[in-house]
């Protein structure tokens, strides 16, 4: 490691579990509940005299809140969670609901994002001949494109070469090679950056390229400051010519640890090459450090026209806090790739009413003719997505899921088990990756459609995070994605009724916390 890179390194900070708790929605709810108990205890004598009146008022209040929830547009699973909390703890639950629904602390971000999307609405015009060709094959891909591209920022492209990486190590090797070729700009946007071999080797190249005049920008999520990086890390990077930002630095009660985080993973080089997938910039993602057994991840590299969408996505996020937004790098024309198939990069914003990530997955499930194969680290489903998975299996589609055999978090691992019985009864086949942890977010269907990106099958990704993915149709590497799924199956154990009985402790835990799943 070079001297310059060593200057940026610190003793690796320990995981700050207490800070993670303090920045959570759960902690706020506990605080509100404790306040209610304290107030009741303090006024106990007086309270005994008004108990009958309080009971009537509480009943009327709960009825009012239930009526509000039934007429609210939120997901039905989330409604059940709030109904449960309101019935047990009406005051803290209603205050937490008000805090959540008002988007306190995020209104300015939402307004800024909407403004930036409006400014870039026609930055990437759609080639109508591409849509005409898609409409002619009756696959439904043109319909899906119309839904996704209502913002005008996510065209569907031809002339884009896609390479699939079945492991983080494969992506890392390709990243290093492509970074060394950079001449104009390097844009990195990652949920997690952590000091170690992976980030150290990347950082050496970034410092070298910045010294050569390449426009190097790095953006990472604000949760890193309480887990992996010091608070002043952007300033340290900027001393070496690297423009750097934290997205949504942690602020008590104005942001929570889990909600509205930038969970995207994007690398764009010179407008010609882009990387997307589940791989963060930390050593466990390339198996240089063992955390939860062998780490199974996946990513794609795009070369050609579709790279422009990832350039624009990065610039939209980068310019949120800029007084004079600059989108000129998005005008960079990619070198022709001459590849077959259709490629559509897209993003999902938690601050609007659209569930883009979930809708794409459901579209694949409903349109499948033979199979839908899925890899995901988490399985915390709302009613709509669970119904779509079950329906696909019940109509004869070969639906298979690969999930981790070694958990990274106990509660999400248990919540996944709470879905097993219903899915198995519908004919879904479920497998667990015995060597370790699956972090890949992959859908592949019928050898013609696939999605590789950052979007998990849980409430965090589908409702509360900024996410992105790459939709592929008739792209040659789709067969490689399916081959990787098949090869991964050989390292898995299939969940049978007997194994399901052995998982009783996890299933009981999952059942207990399932009512709170939208808040986990």
Phi, psi and omega per residue, in radians:
X1 nan 2.383 -3.048
X2 -1.257 2.874 3.117
X3 -1.085 -0.742 -3.135
X4 -1.055 -0.751 3.138
X5 -1.138 -0.664 -3.128
X6 -1.088 -0.552 3.127
X7 -1.050 -0.568 -3.076
X8 -1.405 -0.308 -3.046
X9 -1.406 2.532 3.009
X10 -2.189 2.933 2.939
X11 -1.016 2.292 -3.033
X12 -1.066 2.127 -3.129
X13 -1.160 2.548 3.109
X14 -1.283 2.722 3.064
X15 -1.084 2.157 -3.056
X16 -1.655 1.350 -3.069
X17 -1.026 -0.649 -3.138
X18 -1.131 -0.743 3.130
X19 -1.144 -0.683 3.098
X20 -1.040 -0.685 3.113
X21 -1.171 -0.775 -3.100
X22 -1.091 -0.484 -3.125
X23 -1.650 0.325 -3.069
X24 -1.818 2.718 3.070
X25 -1.150 -0.577 3.115
X26 -1.044 -0.752 -3.133
X27 -1.108 -0.704 3.120
X28 -1.088 -0.709 3.121
X29 -1.122 -0.764 3.117
X30 -1.075 -0.695 3.118
X31 -1.093 -0.773 3.118
X32 -1.146 -0.691 3.118
X33 -1.132 -0.752 3.110
X34 -1.089 -0.645 3.112
X35 -1.120 -0.714 3.116
X36 -1.118 -0.782 3.139
X37 -1.098 -0.737 3.136
X38 -1.087 -0.758 -3.134
X39 -1.138 -0.740 3.127
X40 -1.134 -0.728 -3.129
X41 -1.162 -0.671 -3.120
X42 -1.160 -0.559 -3.086
X43 -1.937 0.626 -2.999
X44 -1.058 -0.844 -3.083
X45 -1.077 -0.799 3.129
X46 -1.167 -0.626 -3.068
X47 -1.160 -0.608 -3.133
X48 -1.027 -0.557 -3.093
X49 -1.299 -0.436 -3.070
X50 -1.921 0.190 -3.123
X51 -0.904 -0.817 -3.134
X52 -1.027 -0.725 -3.129
X53 -1.192 -0.707 -3.135
X54 -1.099 -0.699 -3.128
X55 -1.088 -0.728 3.120
X56 -1.136 -0.793 -3.129
X57 -1.120 -0.711 3.135
X58 -1.106 -0.732 3.128
X59 -1.081 -0.786 3.119
X60 -1.100 -0.696 -3.121
X61 -1.141 -0.763 3.134
X62 -1.113 -0.704 3.095
X63 -1.062 -0.735 3.121
X64 -1.086 -0.774 -3.135
X65 -1.178 -0.650 3.096
X66 -1.101 -0.751 3.097
X67 -1.047 -0.728 3.101
X68 -1.069 -0.788 -3.105
X69 -1.134 -0.702 -3.136
X70 -1.136 -0.446 3.136
X71 -1.736 0.132 3.111
X72 -1.600 2.660 -3.075
X73 -1.482 0.091 -3.092
X74 -1.209 2.854 3.134
X75 -1.019 2.554 -3.071
X76 -1.102 -0.607 3.118
X77 -1.142 -0.695 3.101
X78 -1.160 -0.640 3.089
X79 -1.040 -0.756 -3.141
X80 -1.092 -0.684 3.111
X81 -1.075 -0.823 -3.124
X82 -1.175 -0.638 3.084
X83 -1.076 -0.733 3.122
X84 -1.071 -0.828 -3.117
X85 -1.176 -0.705 -3.121
X86 -1.159 -0.625 3.133
X87 -1.159 -0.628 -3.097
X88 -1.544 -0.720 -3.035
X89 -2.340 1.279 -2.970
X90 -1.015 -0.730 -3.053
X91 -1.282 -0.975 3.139
X92 -1.114 -0.621 -3.129
X93 -1.160 -0.713 3.135
X94 -1.197 -0.641 3.085
X95 -1.152 -0.708 3.115
X96 -1.162 -0.688 3.108
X97 -1.098 -0.761 3.108
X98 -1.082 -0.739 3.112
X99 -1.055 -0.723 -3.104
X100 -1.241 -0.812 -3.042
X101 -1.243 -0.474 -3.141
X102 -1.408 -0.115 -3.120
X103 0.929 0.685 -3.118
X104 -1.001 2.222 -3.116
X105 1.600 -0.159 -3.097
X106 -2.143 -0.020 -3.100
X107 -1.100 -0.744 -3.128
X108 -1.142 -0.671 3.089
X109 -1.097 -0.767 3.135
X110 -1.068 -0.795 -3.135
X111 -1.092 -0.699 -3.132
X112 -1.161 -0.746 3.138
X113 -1.103 -0.775 3.122
X114 -1.045 -0.687 3.117
X115 -1.141 -0.745 -3.120
X116 -1.183 -0.667 3.099
X117 -1.127 -0.708 3.124
X118 -1.112 -0.688 -3.136
X119 -1.183 -0.468 -3.080
X120 -1.878 0.236 -3.003
X121 -1.016 -0.602 -3.101
X122 -2.001 0.381 -3.126
X123 -1.220 -0.509 -3.097
X124 -2.150 1.498 -3.105
X125 -1.138 2.517 3.121
X126 -1.458 2.306 3.043
X127 -1.308 1.959 -3.053
X128 -1.191 -0.447 3.099
X129 -1.156 -0.528 3.075
X130 -1.140 -0.797 3.122
X131 -1.115 -0.670 3.137
X132 -1.097 -0.716 3.118
X133 -1.146 -0.674 3.125
X134 -1.186 -0.698 -3.135
X135 -1.098 -0.550 -3.083
X136 -1.247 -0.395 -3.083
X137 -1.672 -0.034 3.001
X138 0.982 0.599 3.120
X139 -1.510 -0.252 -3.063
X140 1.517 -0.057 -3.120
X141 -1.153 -0.591 3.102
X142 -1.159 -0.624 3.083
X143 -1.141 -0.777 3.120
X144 -1.071 -0.706 3.112
X145 -1.052 -0.741 -3.132
X146 -1.073 -0.648 3.095
X147 -1.164 -0.853 -3.063
X148 -1.196 -0.632 -2.972
X149 -1.619 0.352 3.100
X150 -1.083 -0.458 3.082
X151 -1.339 -0.246 -3.114
X152 1.394 0.141 -3.051
X153 -1.874 -0.056 -3.027
X154 -2.278 1.222 3.065
X155 -1.140 2.891 2.985
X156 -1.867 2.378 -2.948
X157 -2.098 2.677 2.795
X158 -1.849 -2.946 3.052
X159 0.979 0.695 3.098
X160 -2.305 2.165 3.101
X161 -1.543 2.330 -3.118
X162 -2.136 2.227 3.042
X163 -1.926 2.357 -3.125
X164 -1.819 2.363 3.114
X165 -2.018 2.010 -3.092
X166 -1.367 -0.129 3.120
X167 -2.492 2.724 3.079
X168 -1.072 -0.576 3.135
X169 -1.068 -0.665 3.141
X170 -1.165 -0.734 3.098
X171 -1.111 -0.749 -3.104
X172 -1.026 -0.802 3.127
X173 -1.047 -0.757 3.135
X174 -1.179 -0.673 3.102
X175 -1.015 -0.846 -3.113
X176 -1.034 -0.766 -3.126
X177 -1.112 -0.742 -3.102
X178 -1.292 -0.635 3.114
X179 -1.060 -0.652 -3.129
X180 -1.161 -0.337 -3.133
X181 -1.562 -0.136 -3.020
X182 -1.025 2.393 3.119
X183 -2.200 -0.464 -3.056
X184 -1.954 -1.037 -3.101
X185 -2.650 2.709 3.028
X186 -2.301 2.077 3.126
X187 -2.025 2.092 3.081
X188 -2.065 2.271 3.060
X189 -2.355 1.951 -3.050
X190 -2.397 2.533 3.107
X191 -1.146 -0.759 -3.089
X192 -2.233 2.265 2.906
X193 -2.188 2.259 -3.126
X194 -2.394 2.399 3.139
X195 -1.086 2.432 -3.124
X196 2.858 -2.885 -3.101
X197 -1.112 -0.796 -3.075
X198 -1.076 -0.957 -3.116
X199 -1.188 -0.608 3.139
X200 -1.064 -0.775 -3.127
X201 -1.227 -0.652 3.069
X202 -1.130 -0.752 -3.081
X203 -1.105 -0.656 3.084
X204 -0.994 -0.772 -3.141
X205 -1.183 -0.716 -3.134
X206 -1.066 -0.757 3.132
X207 -1.110 -0.742 3.131
X208 -1.107 -0.768 -3.121
X209 -1.197 -0.675 3.095
X210 -1.073 -0.684 3.112
X211 -1.140 -0.440 3.120
X212 -1.491 -0.022 3.131
X213 1.686 0.071 3.073
X214 -1.246 2.396 3.111
X215 -1.321 1.778 -3.085
X216 -1.868 2.140 3.135
X217 -2.234 2.374 3.141
X218 -2.244 2.244 3.080
X219 -2.325 2.328 3.126
X220 -2.418 2.828 -3.055
X221 -1.271 2.576 -3.083
X222 -1.123 -0.288 3.101
X223 -1.152 -0.351 -3.137
X224 -1.078 -0.482 -3.091
X225 -1.244 -0.266 3.070
X226 -1.900 0.102 -3.120
X227 -2.302 -0.825 -2.926
X228 -2.212 -0.441 -3.032
X229 -2.294 2.624 3.066
X230 -1.205 2.753 -3.052
X231 -1.050 -0.597 -3.053
X232 -1.634 0.345 -3.087
X233 -1.052 -0.688 3.085
X234 -0.996 -0.698 3.134
X235 -1.126 -0.679 3.128
X236 -1.124 -0.715 3.104
X237 -1.144 -0.710 -3.092
X238 -1.124 -0.454 3.071
X239 -1.099 -0.352 -3.139
X240 -1.856 0.354 3.055
X241 1.452 0.142 -3.132
X242 -1.738 2.121 3.055
X243 -1.286 2.293 -3.023
X244 -2.488 2.554 3.133
X245 -2.537 2.610 2.873
X246 -1.727 2.338 3.028
X247 -1.497 2.165 3.080
X248 0.930 1.185 3.050
X249 -0.928 2.600 -3.047
X250 -1.200 2.241 3.104
X251 -2.360 2.125 -3.089
X252 -0.942 2.266 3.054
X253 1.228 -0.399 3.054
X254 -1.465 -0.398 3.024
X255 -2.464 2.640 3.053
X256 -1.849 2.905 -3.101
X257 -1.088 -0.674 -2.981
X258 -1.729 -0.486 -2.950
X259 -1.557 2.561 3.060
X260 1.002 0.701 3.098
X261 -1.604 2.701 3.062
X262 -1.523 1.623 -3.069
X263 -1.576 0.109 -3.056
X264 -1.327 2.722 3.047
X265 -2.302 1.837 -3.059
X266 -2.346 2.314 2.929
X267 -2.280 2.172 3.095
X268 -2.150 2.324 -3.121
X269 -2.166 1.994 3.040
X270 1.025 0.253 -3.106
X271 1.290 0.043 -3.112
X272 -1.787 -0.541 -3.046
X273 -2.294 2.426 3.071
X274 -2.412 2.544 3.060
X275 -2.041 2.514 3.113
X276 -2.645 2.670 3.118
X277 2.587 -2.820 -3.033
X278 -1.574 -0.122 -2.942
X279 -1.425 2.016 3.001
X280 -1.468 3.084 -3.105
X281 -1.741 1.268 3.120
X282 -2.630 2.694 -2.917
X283 -1.155 -0.507 -3.135
X284 -1.154 -0.445 -3.100
X285 -1.260 -0.281 3.087
X286 -2.080 0.300 3.067
X287 1.032 0.513 2.971
X288 -1.476 -0.272 3.091
X289 -2.403 2.295 -3.127
X290 -1.644 2.096 -3.131
X291 -2.010 -0.879 -3.121
X292 -2.315 0.906 -3.079
X293 1.325 -2.768 3.132
X294 -1.212 2.317 -3.084
X295 -1.665 1.969 3.133
X296 -1.745 2.006 -3.121
X297 -2.285 -3.100 3.134
X298 -2.734 2.676 3.141
X299 -2.758 2.914 3.052
X300 -2.279 2.676 3.004
X301 -2.093 2.225 3.121
X302 -1.840 2.436 3.062
X303 -2.362 1.993 -3.128
X304 2.321 -2.689 -2.945
X305 -1.039 -0.699 -3.036
X306 -1.175 -0.229 3.112
X307 -1.048 -0.500 -3.107
X308 -1.008 -0.618 -3.140
X309 -1.140 -0.708 3.112
X310 -1.213 -0.594 3.052
X311 -1.068 -0.798 -3.138
X312 -1.145 -0.728 3.115
X313 -1.010 -0.804 3.122
X314 -1.059 -0.807 -3.073
X315 -1.166 -0.588 3.079
X316 -1.071 -0.785 -3.140
X317 -1.237 -0.713 -3.120
X318 -1.086 -0.635 -3.027
X319 -1.516 0.077 -3.111
X320 -0.980 -0.720 -3.100
X321 -1.764 0.171 -3.074
X322 -1.564 2.353 3.115
X323 -1.210 -0.600 -3.140
X324 -2.184 1.491 -3.096
X325 -1.021 2.419 3.141
X326 -2.174 2.049 -3.134
X327 -1.974 0.240 -3.047
X328 -1.031 -0.616 3.104
X329 -1.039 -0.415 3.133
X330 -1.200 -0.264 3.112
X331 -1.412 -0.090 -3.119
X332 -1.080 2.165 -3.134
X333 -1.459 2.153 3.138
X334 -1.290 2.611 3.078
X335 -1.188 2.392 -3.126
X336 -0.999 2.397 -3.113
X337 -1.812 -0.407 3.097
X338 1.086 0.610 -3.074
X339 -1.826 2.772 -3.132
X340 -1.491 2.805 3.027
X341 1.619 -3.131 -3.060
X342 -2.152 2.423 -3.073
X343 -2.299 2.293 -3.139
X344 -2.362 1.669 2.967
X345 -1.203 2.524 3.111
X346 -2.654 2.783 3.106
X347 -2.136 2.868 3.116
X348 -2.348 2.158 -3.095
X349 -1.832 2.300 -3.108
X350 -1.369 -0.134 -3.034
X351 -1.654 0.072 3.037
X352 -1.976 -3.060 -3.077
X353 -1.629 -0.032 -3.069
X354 -1.573 2.331 3.035
X355 -1.781 1.255 -3.012
X356 -1.087 -0.854 -3.100
X357 -1.009 -0.811 3.133
X358 -1.157 -0.702 -3.109
X359 -1.100 -0.670 3.100
X360 -1.108 -0.789 3.122
X361 -1.076 -0.757 -3.137
X362 -1.133 -0.678 3.115
X363 -1.042 -0.748 3.116
X364 -1.106 -0.757 -3.125
X365 -1.116 -0.728 -3.095
X366 -1.292 -0.503 -3.071
X367 -1.670 -0.079 -3.088
X368 -1.108 2.504 3.107
X369 -1.855 -0.540 -3.077
X370 -2.194 -0.915 -3.073
X371 -2.622 2.723 2.921
X372 -2.357 2.060 -3.135
X373 -2.004 2.323 -2.945
X374 -2.277 2.375 2.919
X375 -2.090 2.268 -3.136
X376 -2.694 2.506 3.116
X377 -1.371 -0.410 -3.065
X378 -2.328 2.581 3.131
X379 -2.361 1.490 3.106
X380 -2.232 1.591 -2.884
X381 -1.692 2.506 2.915
X382 -1.466 3.065 -3.060
X383 -1.085 -0.683 -3.081
X384 -1.138 -0.814 -3.083
X385 -1.230 -0.692 3.088
X386 -1.094 -0.721 3.126
X387 -1.104 -0.668 -3.136
X388 -1.171 -0.706 3.118
X389 -1.143 -0.794 -3.138
X390 -1.130 -0.727 -3.117
X391 -1.089 -0.745 3.121
X392 -1.028 -0.792 -3.140
X393 -1.161 -0.706 -3.085
X394 -1.202 -0.391 3.081
X395 -1.638 0.217 2.989
X396 1.729 0.090 3.107
X397 -1.363 2.412 3.093
X398 -1.341 1.692 -3.124
X399 -1.819 2.126 3.134
X400 -2.301 2.459 3.102
X401 -2.140 2.369 2.980
X402 -1.936 2.187 -3.104
X403 -2.196 2.934 -3.122
X404 -1.131 2.538 2.968
X405 -1.634 -0.402 3.070
X406 -2.029 2.104 -3.068
X407 -1.373 2.625 2.966
X408 -1.701 -0.426 3.116
X409 -2.444 2.330 -3.032
X410 -1.168 -0.813 -3.055
X411 -1.114 -0.898 3.095
X412 -1.045 -0.621 3.106
X413 -1.089 -0.733 3.119
X414 -1.221 -0.674 3.134
X415 -1.099 -0.644 3.087
X416 -1.022 -0.723 -3.126
X417 -1.100 -0.457 -3.121
X418 -1.188 -0.282 3.115
X419 -1.669 -0.223 -2.971
X420 -1.040 -0.850 -3.015
X421 -1.045 -0.823 -3.111
X422 -1.146 -0.696 -3.139
X423 -1.188 -0.754 3.116
X424 -1.086 -0.681 3.137
X425 -1.115 -0.503 3.126
X426 -1.436 -0.153 3.140
X427 1.809 0.075 3.077
X428 -1.257 2.410 3.077
X429 -1.787 2.248 -3.033
X430 -2.067 2.368 -3.126
X431 -2.262 2.616 3.054
X432 -2.103 2.335 -3.063
X433 -1.367 1.756 -2.996
X434 -1.170 -0.517 -3.140
X435 -1.196 -0.282 -3.105
X436 2.924 -2.314 -2.956
X437 -1.939 2.248 3.037
X438 -1.617 2.103 3.097
X439 -1.990 -0.028 -3.132
X440 -1.185 2.510 3.053
X441 -2.084 1.624 -2.962
X442 -2.351 2.310 2.884
X443 -2.079 2.361 3.029
X444 -2.445 2.406 -3.024
X445 -2.498 2.261 2.926
X446 1.023 0.333 -3.107
X447 1.139 0.176 -3.104
X448 -2.208 -0.340 -3.109
X449 -2.233 2.533 3.072
X450 -2.763 2.702 2.993
X451 -2.307 2.257 3.007
X452 -2.232 2.232 -3.109
X453 -3.012 -2.508 -3.053
X454 -1.968 0.053 -2.909
X455 -1.628 1.898 3.095
X456 -1.383 2.892 3.034
X457 -1.603 1.141 3.083
X458 -2.611 2.961 -3.090
X459 -1.110 -0.582 -3.131
X460 -0.984 -0.954 -3.080
X461 -1.255 -0.750 -3.002
X462 -1.352 -0.377 -3.068
X463 -2.194 -0.567 -2.856
X464 -2.078 -0.033 -3.105
X465 -2.066 2.718 2.857
X466 -1.364 2.202 -3.036
X467 -2.333 2.933 3.033
X468 -2.696 2.794 -3.131
X469 -2.788 2.994 3.104
X470 -2.140 2.073 3.113
X471 -1.644 2.280 -3.083
X472 -2.127 2.363 3.072
X473 -2.378 2.167 3.131
X474 1.018 0.498 3.094
X475 -1.546 2.362 -3.063
X476 -0.937 -0.627 -3.058
X477 -1.248 -0.107 3.107
X478 -1.045 -0.604 3.091
X479 -1.148 -0.576 3.070
X480 -1.187 -0.637 3.119
X481 -1.119 -0.775 3.111
X482 -1.151 -0.664 3.103
X483 -1.112 -0.650 3.092
X484 -1.157 -0.696 3.100
X485 -1.065 -0.796 -3.133
X486 -1.096 -0.736 3.126
X487 -1.147 -0.636 3.131
X488 -1.200 -0.593 3.098
X489 -0.984 -0.610 -3.099
X490 -1.153 -0.292 3.128
X491 -1.806 0.252 -3.065
X492 -2.018 2.819 2.952
X493 -1.882 2.382 3.116
X494 -1.467 2.417 -3.137
X495 -1.369 2.107 3.113
X496 -1.986 2.911 3.072
X497 -0.943 -0.645 3.135
X498 -1.146 -0.794 3.106
X499 -1.123 -0.615 3.139
X500 -1.086 -0.664 3.113
X501 -1.155 -0.608 3.121
X502 -1.192 -0.335 -3.118
X503 -1.587 0.295 -3.042
X504 -0.928 -0.780 3.136
X505 -1.027 -0.755 3.109
X506 -1.167 -0.674 -3.141
X507 -1.149 -0.679 3.101
X508 -1.136 -0.777 3.103
X509 -1.088 -0.765 3.118
X510 -1.071 -0.707 3.106
X511 -1.119 -0.651 -3.138
X512 -1.154 -0.686 -3.057
X513 -1.689 -0.035 -3.071
X514 -1.076 -0.586 3.141
X515 -1.130 -0.348 3.136
X516 -1.840 0.162 -3.034
X517 -0.947 -0.711 3.134
X518 -1.096 -0.288 3.138
X519 -1.786 -0.129 -3.047
X520 -1.223 nan nan
